[in-house]
């Protein structure tokens, strides 16, 4: 295994563990009060707003990140595993197209956030997660597999 493949493997494992850690509160805490005071949620509060109405829930339990962050982290993890398997996405989409996709998704996410902030519309958690997933996958595509 090459040195770069070892680095990608470590990153893929680390990102998968981070994603698992973000979802661990769903299995540990049965109510919002316990969730809100947990150390795991405090750690993730520095990178996520953690608004309960913007989070997936299992009963009364929540992950430590919102649906958009869940999608982004999932996209990062999948992108790293794809890179590890040696799938060269540059054969599927040229670099310019990938950059355009990243810019378009970033603009869409920005518009979605702005529209919800000024109450033009209320997006769904599924929509947020899908946009985050696409953004995370696309970003990992350009950062990892394009440098081979």
N, C-alpha and C positions, 0 to 999 in steps of 0.2 A: 504494500500500500504506500503510495507516495506521501510526502509530507503535507501537500495541500489537501489530499483526501483525508488524512488524519485530522487536520484542522476542521474540515467540513464535518467530519463525523463527530468531533467534540462539540461543535456548534449545534449540530442537529440534536444531539443528546441533551445538551444544555437547554435549547429552546423547547424541546419536548417536556423536559422536567419543569421548566418555567410555566409552560401551559398547564401541566398537571397541577402545579402548586397554585396557580390562579383558580383552578376549579376545585381544589381540595376543600374549601369552606362549605361547599354544597353537601359534602359527606360528613363534615365535622359538626356543623351547627344546625340546630333545628329551628331557631328563631332569629329574627333580625337583630335583637339586642345582643345576643352572643356573637353573632357575625360581626356586628359593628365594632365590637371591642377586641376582636381577635388580632393577634400580631400579624397574621398573613394579610389581612385587609389593610392594616396600617402600612405595611411595606408597599403594597400596590397603590395606595392612595397618592403616592408621589407621582405616578404616571397615568392615573385614571380618575375621573370625577366620581365614579362609583354611585351614580344616582340609581336607586332601585328601579325606577320606572324605565330605565334604559338598559336594564340587565335581564338576562335570562333567569328564570327561577325554577327551582324544583321544590314544589310545595311552598314553604316559607323560607327556603334556603337560597342563597345567592352565591355566585362565584365572586372572586375578589376584583373582577374587572367587568366593564360594560360589554355589551354585545359587539360594538365596533372593535374594541381592544381584543376581545376573544377572537374575532375574525382575523385581525391583523396578526396576532400571535400564531394562530393556526396556519395562516398563509406563510409566515416565516418558517415554521417547522416543516410544513409540506415542501416548501421550496428548497430547504436545506437537504431533506431526504431525497428529493428528485435530483439535486446536484450530486449527491453522494452516489446515486445509482448510475451516474455518468450520462444522464440524459442532457444533451446539449440543445437547449431551447433556441439557440441562435439559428438552428436549421429549420425551426418551425416559424419563428418570427424574426425578421431582421432587427438589429439594435434600434434603428430609428423608430420602427413601429412600437417597440417595447417602451421607449421613452415617451412616445405620444400616448400610449395607454396609461402610463404612470401619471402624466400631466392631466389627462382627461379624468381619471379616477380621483386624483387629488382635487381637481376643480369641483367635481361632482360632490365629493365628501364635504368640501368647504361650503358649497351652495346648500347642501343638505343641513349642515350645522347652522348656517346663517338663517335659512328659512325656518328652521325649528326655533331658533332663538328669537326671531321677530314674529313668531307664531303664524307664519303663512300656512304651514302644514305640520303634521305630526307623523314622522316616519315610524316604521315598525322596527322592532329589534332584529327581525330576520333581515330586513333591508340593510340595516347598519352592519350586521355581521357579514353579509354577502359582499358589500362594498369593501369592508375591511379585509376580507379574505382575498379578493381580487387584488387589492393594493399590496398586501403582504406577499402574495405569490409573485406578482409582477416585479416588485422591488427586489426580492431574492433572486429572481431570474436574471436581472441585470447586474446585481452585485456579485453573485457567485458563479453561475454557469457561463457567463459572458467572459470571464477572465481566464478561461482554460486555454 
